[in-house]
């Protein structure tokens, strides 16, 4: 039961992070993101949230890697625009 709860907690956390990454992607696409506005608008914040769950169940690890790749893309876009993510 504890393992199932931990899996569900981790899955819910990744779902939340995925939703926020999607929102950041939308804002970047519209060039409507102030990277300095708030900590939750920075890819580094969401990367730290993912990395804080280092012991993810194996079934969730591909999702975490995908989210990290999406965050890296956002960071690269911000660097090309001369902004700090």
C-alpha positions, 0 to 999 in steps of 0.5 A: 500500500505504501508503494502504491501511495508513493507511486500515486504521489509521484505521478500526481507531482509529475502531472502537476509539473507537466501542466506547468511546463506546458503553460511555460511553453505556451508563454514562451511561444507567445513571447509573453514570459517574464523570467524574472517575474516569479520563481515558478516561471523559471525552468530551474524551479521545475527542474529542482522539483523533478530532481527532488524526486530522484527515487521515482518509480521506474515506470515514471522515470521516462516521463521525468526525463521527457519533462527535463528535456522540455525544460532544457528546451525552454532554457535554451530558448531563453538564452537565445533571446538573451534572457536568463531562465 
